[in-house]
């Protein structure tokens, strides 16, 4: 794993510099503001420091790739620096760790994202231990025995902590095979006697890398970008489209047109029409492939054409064929993206079935809705690894346009490991 920091005037410039040097697959691990150095530094605008990570060839990635365990990071590199910060967070007096109001809000990604694990570690790692064995007689080998006992005790604590991480992931409905694989990767990269804060940092980083970097909707190089939203009934596709349309139209000033191919539910079409009227953007119902092509001609000067589709059972063969025709109606005519919209409250087995059905039609990215209606987010990681695709957006309420955001791997991993 390569971990490196890049500094520039803006976060975007630093990230671009990282991708230029390391490639497009880098994962942003942390962003923070740093003061410039030199004379009159206090007069200079702060810079943005971006910490990125990159899996080298052969390192663990999606579940469908061969898992190869990375070697432990050498002393002195950024991983060790991050681990050292975690150690101070977990073991030091909390009063000493409090920050003054004028200090930078952003700190190391691990400190920032795992701070609320403090009480979890204290309560569960420091659980009552079995009655101690009688002390052995003191001998000339006392120091050797004590060293061995301390090493054994450290290993025991590490095992307890690894079990805690595993159980926490299972409680958050991470698939058992996925949780086992993550714990095994961390265990193999650990050394005997290594403190459990290293395991915490290593597990956190591995899970973020498995999620990868979210890929949101990007503009077409020429003409409008056609974006299809597919998925089962009741997951909130129409509301999600309205949120994205509002972001583009109101906040970014882009020209957006809304189409719906959902001719099965009049209420859904009228709901999208209402949103279009509020946003003052064109709206059209499309009944056939020809209607989609006509809309493409009519809205050729627009930035985005967002297409709602019928939310039907993924087991209905006729409707699946119609969906397939709509999705591929613009192939060769315009740039397109397809998003499979799923509810975070859906059972894992059903999510697998839905994802596999739609993957037979087209490539897609994922949007998870209704995060506010569940307390467990393990299925986000499960489906990400099952499909090998990207989670782009998540929604956590009905408010348009506020309750939608690009997927945040750091925040999600923090929750999966027991944070608040």
Buried (B, 14 or more C-beta within 10 A) or exposed (E): BBBBBBEBEEBEBBBBBBBEEBEEEBBBBBBBEEEEEEEEEEEEEEBBBBBBBBBEEEBBBBBEEEBEBBEBBEEEBBBBEBBBBBBEBBEEEEEEEEEEEEEEEBBBBBBBBBBEBBEBBEEBBEEEEEEEEEEEEEEEEEEEEEEEEEEEEBBEBBEBBBEBBBEBBBEBBBBEEBBBBBBBBBBEBBEEBBBBBBBBBBBBBBBBBBBBBBBBBEBBEEBBBBBBBBBBBEBBBBBBBBBBBBBBBBEEEBBBBBBBBBEEBEEBBEBBBEBBEBBEBBBBBBEEBEBBBEBBEEBEEBBBBBBBBBBBEBEEEEBBEBBBBBBBBBEEEBBBBBBBBBBBBBEBEBBBBBBEBBBEBBEBBBBBBBBBEBEBBBBBBBBBBBBEBBBBBBBBBEEBBEBBBEBBBBBBBBBBBBBE
